[in-house]
């Protein structure tokens, strides 16, 4: 029997996605100006960006990046262990550790690589990794790649997580959860998960990509907001490319954890370090996120305004108190049509469809930023009501 052609196979899978109105496509953003972007020559009010605090174009970050690039150049030129670790990296790691209340922090090039590296260093064959069913793909992939047994519990259900742990006997266990879930926008029950891990002698790891900078008194994230200490959640991962507006990621924890990652986290050891200039920009972003609390206050006000306005217009929202405000639609075709209607009115709001979310759970993922004004939110709400109504009545 002849072997299947791999390119033909993936092309057939792509055609099937297109048939089901699930095809993803790249779209080039031609310009950015605050909360507005240009796509295909059209200026759109952007409600898709994870730039929650509005820092990506902040003059202070641009100045820090430019100054550092003049000193270090535009690339690190090597892995951290082979001469790529510069003063900007060390300073940023120290600042991130202080901010999150950990002994040390370690930089990774992306959040995906941070999760892969941390789990690969901590877990192996015979271990168990218990995860929320709605965790980010990087957490799920990391568990599979390190040969641990992956067990998934019902979303945000601590009782379900306990059953999974108890069923695995004395196997070394890591319980991993998003802090804020990227597609639903809700916050994990972190205090309850921490208590469960203590009872079950499991290690708690939290991916706080969407919580850092947004939650907590000084933006230190969802663990800080929940009052969960470094001892209770020994492994913290967070990214620098969302609320901080830059790029890359870090893992923070004890001296023992970070020393272990330096030795055994392959995605840290075997990849080029992030550009020093980006580390300098991220360091400036941390200071702004910590000390300009008005940005978080404005976000809270915009979230409340959006949710109240949606209720008045009969727009069904999911249960979220974060800047991620998913608008429930249901059918993939209806979500796609609503997205297209919004774009025709000048708004960029992506439709999220399977396999990113479950069948029948398609939604419009509205993301609010400190760059938005209440008038922007009002205009969006009116357009949303029209778009959803039209999408549901069309065949």
C-alpha positions, 0 to 999 in steps of 0.5 A: 500500500502506498504511503499517504502524501502528507501535504495532500493530507493537510490540504484535505484537512484545510478544505474540510475546515473551510467547508465548515466555516472554520478556516483561519486566515492571516490578516495583515495590519498595515498601521496602528494608532492607539486603539485603531488599526488599518486592515485592507486600507480600512481604519477599524476600532480594535477590540481584539488586542491583548494590550490591556494597559495600552503600553505597546506604543507608550513613548517611555517603552519606545525610548527604553528600547531605542536606548538599549538597542544603541548599546546592545544592538537588536539581537542577543546573538546567543542563548542565555548560557552562551553569552546571550544573557546581558545586563538588561535580562538580569535586571528584568528578571530581578524586577519580575521576581520582586513584583511577583513576590518570588525569589527569582525569575527566568526569562523565556522567548515566549509563553509557549516556550516557558510552559514547555520548558518548565513542565519538561524540567519538572515532569517525566514518565510516571508522573501525573499532570492534572489540568483544567479542561480550558487551559491554554494549548501550551500547557496541554502540549507541554504535559504531552511532550514530557511523557507525564500522564495528562488528566483533565478536570471539569472547568474551574471545578475543584472537586473534579480536580480532587478526584483526578489527583486521588485516582492517581495514588502517590504519583508525583503530581503537578496541577496546572491552571490558567489564572485568567482563561483566554477564551472565557475571560473568567478567573480560576479558583486559585485559593481553592486549588492551592488548598487542594494541592497542599492536601494532596501534596501536589505542586501548583503551577499557574499560567498568568498570561492574562492576569499579570498587569491587570489583576492585583493591587499593583498588577502582580496578577491573579495569584496576588489578587487571590492572596496565594503565596509563592509557597502555595503556588511554587511555579508562576508563568506569565507573559510580557506581550499582553498587558506589558505590551512587549514580548517574551515571558518568564517563570518565577519561583524559588531559587531551587526551581530557577536553578533547575530550569537553567539546567533542564528547561530545554526551551531556555537552554537551546534557544537564543535569548530575547533581544536585550532592547526588548528586556529594557522596554519590558522593564519600563513596562513593569514600572508603569504597570505597577505604579500607574494604577489609573490604567487598571481603574479605567479598565474596571470602569470600561468592563462595568460599562460594557457589561451593563450596556450589554445587559440593556441590549439583550447581548448575552455575555459569558461570566467574566470580570476581566478585559476579555468579554466573550459575547456568546453566539453559538453557531460558527457561521453566525459568529463569522457573519457577526464579525463581518458585520462589525468590520463593515461598521468599523470594528475589529472583533474576531470570531472564535470558533472550533477547535479553539472552543467547543462545538456550539460555543462560538463567540465574539471575543471582545477585549477592552483596553485602557486605550478605549473610551466609554464612547468607543464602548457605546458605539461597539455595543450598538453595533454588536446588537445589530450584528448579532441580530442580523447573523441569527436571522440570516441562513 
